[in-house]
């Protein structure tokens, strides 16, 4: 395909290739951004995705409260006696 390109375009392409080869620093990283920046952007993306679905968040909150109440009432009063060593397990 080089024969189909005008001479000016092939010169520009070769100058860009030469510049990119010399511009690479010895400290070039594998990643485009530092870890802190990636963490900020991923956290922002996650929070945006969660707050796009308020019904999902409300359901999670309600289920957490329900499960906490179930476990709280299930173990309420169990193990309050120090007489038996296995009283806390209901045995």
N, C-alpha and C positions, 0 to 999 in steps of 0.2 A: 503493500500500500504506500510506501514512501514515494513512489513515482506519481501518485495521484495528488499528493499534497503540494501546494505552491512552495517555492523555496523559502519564502519568509516564514511560513508556519513551521517548516522543518527546522529552521534556524532558531526560532523561538522555543521549540520543544527541546532542542539540544542544549540551549542555554539554561532552560529550567532544570533539566537533568543534571547539568554541571553544577548549578547553584545548589540544588538539593544535596548533591553528594558532598560538597564542601561545607554546607551549613550544618551538617549533623555534628552535634557536640559529643565529646567523649562521655558526657554524663547523661546522655539520652536515656529516657526511661521507657520501660515497656508500656506504661500506661499514659494516657493523654493528660490526666489531671492527678494531682497529689491525693493521697488517701483521705485527708481531711475534707477536701472539696467533694470527693465522691461520696463520703459519708453524709455530708450536708444535703447533697442533691438526692440521694437515695431516700433519706429520711423525709425530705419534703415531698417526694413522689409518693411514698407510703402513706403519709398523713393526708395528702390530697385524695388518694384512692379511698381511704377509710371514710373521710368526711363527705364523699360523694354519695354514700349510702347510709343516711341517718337511720333508716329502719333497721339495718343490720347492727349498727352500734346500739340502738335501743334494745334490740333482742338480746345481744350479748350482755348488756347491763342487767336486764331482767333475769336472764338465766343464771348469772353470777349470784344475784341476790337470792333466788329460789334455792340454788344448790347450797349456799351458805346457811340458809334457814333450815333446810332439811338436815344437814349435818349437825347444826347447832341443837336442834330439837332431838335428834337421834341420840346424841351423847349428853344431853342435859341431865344432870343428877347422877350420872354413872361415874363411879370412882370418887364420890364425895366422902366415902367412909374409909377410914384408915384401918379398920378391923381385919379385913381380908386382903392378902397381897394380890389376889387375882380379881378383885372387885372391879377394877377399872376396865377389864376386858369382858365383863359380863359373865364370867364363869362362876 
